[in-house]
Amino acid sequence: MSQAPAVGLAKTVTSAPSVPYQLKFETVSGSGDDLQLRSLLDRQQFHDPLGEAEREGISSSAWPIFGLLWPSSRVLAHVMLTFELDGKRILELGCGLALASLVIHRRGGDITASDCHPLAADFLLENLKLNRLPAMKYQTGNWSRSNPLLARFDLIIGSDVLYDRGQPELLSQFIDLHAQPDAEVLIVDPDRGNRVSFSRKMDLLGYSHTETPISTLPGSGGKYKGRLLKYLKTSAH
């Protein structure tokens, strides 16, 4: 029987001179061998000398968000441990450290991770190496711009992706653009205030939805206050 992911003790390391930010390594247990994650030390890390993140609309305060392991991502990874993957093309939105994508990839699923942060692909590559996993598909996914390299998907997933007021509009449009007509959308949300607005936007696009409350973190436990949001396309638009 699969075990739920649990975060183990983190080992902090000082960055090499070529990496001007501090890192740590975290162990996430579940579904066989543990997953090792290379992540940023904390929210104080920042490095954007060429303004790449700024051009993607990422402020200095938001810069480190991609590189931290968040509770909602653990919940989503737990859902993906047993979710039926056969025959589905899957997209993870705003993947950050891509924990859920790594779980799907290790299970043999057809997963494409996506994020707009300029370092997300590099961190994903390092974490694939750490876990001795083969190459995985990754594409830049900026919700406010055209993403011509992204096709349509049968399952679209994300965790804690509704933290800005403008995201319900941008994300709903992005999802609808890249969703197959009978696609399923799963979002783990820590009860952020933008959830209701997002569901209204999805409803206008023809998606029905259900919400499942979640009160504990997987694995080692701990309190969590959030919901698994599930959307299904119910009509053509």
C-alpha positions in Angstrom: 0.0 0.0 0.0 1.3 3.5 -0.9 2.4 5.7 1.9 1.5 9.4 1.9 4.2 11.9 1.3 5.9 13.3 4.4 8.6 15.9 4.7 11.6 14.7 6.5 14.5 16.6 8.1 16.0 19.2 5.8 19.8 19.5 5.5 20.9 23.1 4.9 23.8 23.7 2.6 25.7 26.9 1.6 25.6 27.7 -2.0 28.6 27.4 -4.2 30.0 30.7 -5.6 28.2 30.1 -8.9 24.9 29.9 -7.1 24.2 33.2 -5.4 21.4 31.9 -3.2 21.2 29.4 -0.4 19.7 26.0 -0.8 18.5 23.1 1.3 17.6 19.4 0.6 14.3 17.9 1.8 13.2 14.3 1.9 9.6 13.6 0.9 8.5 10.0 1.6 5.8 8.1 -0.2 5.0 5.5 -2.8 8.2 3.4 -2.5 11.5 5.2 -2.6 11.7 8.7 -1.0 11.9 11.7 -3.2 14.7 14.2 -2.6 14.0 17.8 -3.2 16.6 20.6 -3.8 14.9 23.8 -2.7 15.6 27.4 -1.6 16.6 27.9 2.0 13.8 30.4 2.7 11.8 33.3 1.4 14.8 35.7 1.8 16.5 34.3 -1.3 16.6 36.5 -4.5 18.7 36.6 -7.6 17.6 38.2 -10.9 20.6 40.0 -12.3 19.3 40.0 -15.9 15.8 41.0 -15.0 14.4 37.7 -16.4 11.9 37.2 -13.6 10.9 40.8 -13.6 10.0 40.6 -17.3 7.7 37.7 -16.5 5.9 39.9 -13.9 7.7 38.3 -10.9 8.5 40.8 -8.2 11.5 40.4 -5.8 9.2 39.4 -3.0 7.5 36.7 -5.2 10.8 35.5 -6.7 11.5 32.7 -4.1 8.0 31.3 -4.0 8.7 28.8 -6.8 11.6 27.3 -5.0 9.9 26.4 -1.7 7.9 23.3 -0.7 4.4 24.4 0.2 1.7 22.4 2.1 -0.7 22.5 -0.8 1.9 20.9 -3.1 2.2 18.0 -0.6 -1.5 17.5 -0.7 -1.6 17.5 -4.5 1.3 15.0 -4.6 -0.7 12.8 -2.3 -3.7 12.9 -4.5 -1.5 12.0 -7.5 -0.1 8.9 -5.8 -3.3 6.9 -6.5 -5.1 9.0 -9.2 -5.8 7.1 -12.5 -3.3 8.3 -15.1 -3.6 5.8 -17.9 -4.2 7.4 -21.3 -4.2 11.0 -19.9 -1.9 13.8 -21.0 -1.4 15.8 -17.8 -0.3 19.4 -17.2 0.8 20.9 -13.9 0.2 24.6 -13.6 2.7 26.9 -11.8 4.6 23.7 -10.8 7.4 25.4 -8.7 9.4 22.5 -7.4 7.0 20.1 -9.3 6.5 17.6 -6.5 3.2 16.4 -8.0 4.8 16.1 -11.4 7.7 14.1 -10.0 5.2 11.7 -8.4 3.3 11.3 -11.7 6.5 10.9 -13.7 7.8 8.2 -11.4 4.5 6.4 -11.8 5.0 6.5 -15.6 2.4 9.2 -16.3 2.5 11.5 -19.3 3.2 14.7 -17.4 4.3 18.2 -18.6 5.4 20.6 -15.8 5.0 24.3 -16.4 5.9 27.5 -14.7 6.8 31.1 -15.6 9.8 31.3 -13.3 13.1 31.4 -15.2 14.7 28.9 -12.7 11.9 26.4 -12.4 13.3 24.2 -15.3 16.8 24.2 -13.7 15.5 23.1 -10.3 13.4 20.4 -12.0 16.4 19.1 -13.8 18.5 18.9 -10.6 15.7 17.2 -8.8 15.3 14.6 -11.6 19.0 13.9 -11.2 18.8 13.7 -7.4 16.1 11.0 -7.8 17.7 9.2 -10.7 14.7 9.8 -12.9 14.7 10.2 -16.7 14.0 13.4 -18.5 10.6 14.9 -18.1 8.6 17.3 -20.2 8.7 21.0 -19.2 7.3 24.1 -20.9 7.1 27.7 -19.9 3.6 28.5 -18.9 2.8 32.2 -18.4 -0.9 32.6 -17.9 -1.0 36.2 -19.2 0.7 35.4 -22.5 0.5 33.1 -25.5 2.2 29.7 -24.9 2.3 28.2 -28.4 4.4 25.2 -27.3 1.7 24.0 -25.0 -1.0 21.8 -26.5 -4.3 20.5 -24.9 -4.4 18.2 -22.0 -6.8 15.6 -20.5 -6.0 16.5 -16.9 -4.8 19.8 -15.6 -3.5 20.1 -12.0 -2.2 22.8 -9.7 -1.7 23.7 -6.0 -2.0 27.1 -4.3 -2.3 29.0 -7.6 -4.9 31.5 -6.6 -2.9 33.9 -4.4 -3.3 37.0 -6.5 -6.5 38.9 -7.2 -6.0 38.8 -11.0 -5.4 35.1 -11.2 -9.0 33.8 -11.4 -9.5 35.5 -14.8 -6.0 34.7 -16.2 -5.9 31.1 -14.9 -9.4 30.2 -16.0 -8.8 31.5 -19.5 -5.4 29.7 -19.7 -7.0 26.4 -18.5 -9.8 26.6 -21.0 -7.3 27.3 -23.8 -5.2 24.2 -23.0 -8.0 21.8 -21.9 -9.4 19.0 -24.0 -13.3 19.2 -24.4 -13.7 16.5 -21.7 -10.8 17.6 -19.5 -10.7 17.3 -15.7 -9.1 20.1 -13.6 -7.9 19.5 -10.0 -6.7 22.4 -7.9 -5.6 22.2 -4.2 -6.4 25.5 -2.6 -5.6 26.6 1.0 -8.9 28.5 1.3 -7.7 31.6 -0.4 -10.2 34.4 -1.0 -9.9 34.2 -4.8 -11.3 30.6 -4.9 -14.9 31.7 -5.2 -14.1 34.1 -8.1 -12.2 31.4 -9.9 -15.0 29.0 -9.6 -17.4 31.6 -11.0 -15.1 32.2 -14.0 -14.8 28.4 -14.6 -18.6 28.1 -14.4 -19.0 30.8 -17.1 -16.6 28.7 -19.3 -18.9 25.7 -18.9 -17.2 23.8 -16.1 -19.1 22.2 -13.2 -17.2 21.9 -9.9 -17.1 20.1 -6.6 -15.1 20.9 -3.4 -13.7 18.4 -1.0 -12.5 19.9 2.4 -9.0 18.8 3.6 -8.0 19.3 7.2 -4.7 17.4 7.6 -1.4 17.1 5.7 -0.4 13.7 4.4 2.3 11.6 5.9 3.5 13.1 9.1 0.2 14.8 9.5 -0.2 18.4 10.8 -3.1 20.7 10.3 -4.1 22.0 6.9 -7.1 24.1 6.0 -8.0 23.9 2.3 -9.9 22.1 -0.4 -9.5 19.9 -3.4 -11.4 21.7 -6.2 -12.5 19.5 -9.1 -13.8 21.0 -12.4 -15.3 19.1 -15.3 -16.3 20.6 -18.7 -20.0 20.2 -19.1 -20.7 22.2 -22.3 -18.9 23.5 -25.4 -18.0 27.1 -25.5 
